[in-house]
Amino acid sequence: MNHISDLESMKTRSRWLFLVGLIALGILANTLQVSVLFNVYFVFGSVAVMLAIVWLGMPAAILVGVIAGLYTYLIWQIGRAHV
């Protein structure tokens, strides 16, 4: 029985590591912007969110999207535009 609990523990740990990796991928993809026109950019952080939906489920994808989106919000300093 101890062997089964070890496998479950490894599975849970690998899911958490994969989630952290997808969060890092989302932040990295949002920092690598492609300029299309003046002040119009394509960002690719949603790719990490789509991968999280497929592989980890909706709650993990929401977490990835929120964290990657907050980072984009900070680097573009959108809060100053609202004042």
N, C-alpha and C positions, 0 to 999 in steps of 0.2 A: 504494500500500500504506500510506502514511503516513496517509491519510484514514481507513482502516478502524481503525487503532490509536487515532486521535483519537476516533472514535465509541465504541470500547470503553472508553476512559479516561473519557469523559463519562458513560457508562452506569454504570460502577463508582462514580464520584464521586457521581452522583445517588442511587444505592442507599444509599451511606453517609450522605448528607444526609437521606434519607428515614428511615433507621434512627434517626438522632439525633433527628429530629422526632417519631418514634413513641415514643421513650424520654421525651422531654419531655412529650408528650401523656399518657403513662401516669403520670408523676409528677404532672402537673397534675390529671388526673382522679382520682387518689387523694387529693389535698389537698382537692378539692371533695366533701366528704362530705355525704350526706343522712341526717339522723337519723330513724330510724323509731320506735324506742322508747327508753327510757332505756338509754344505753350500747350501743345497737344501731345500726350505721351501714351504709348502702350506699355502697360505693366503686366507681368506674367505670374503674379502671385496666386491667381485663381487656379493655375495648373496644380499647385500643391493641394488646394481645397478639393478639386475634383478627384485627385488621387486618394485623398483622405475619405471622401464619400464612398468610393469603390472599395477600398481596402479596410477601412476602420469604422465606417458608419457615420451617421449624421452628427451625433454629439461631438465626435473628434473633429469632424470637418468644420463645424461651427467654431470650435476653439482655434483651429488653424487659421480660419478666415478672420476671426476677430483680432488675433495677435498680429498677423501679417498686415491687416488693415490699419491697426493702430500705429504700427511702425511707419507705414506710408503716410498716415495722417501727420505724424511727427516730423518726418523728413521734408514734407512739402509745406509745413507750417501753415496749414489750412486755418487754424484757429485765428490767425492774424487777419485773414480776409473777412471774417465775420464781424470784426470790430469796426 
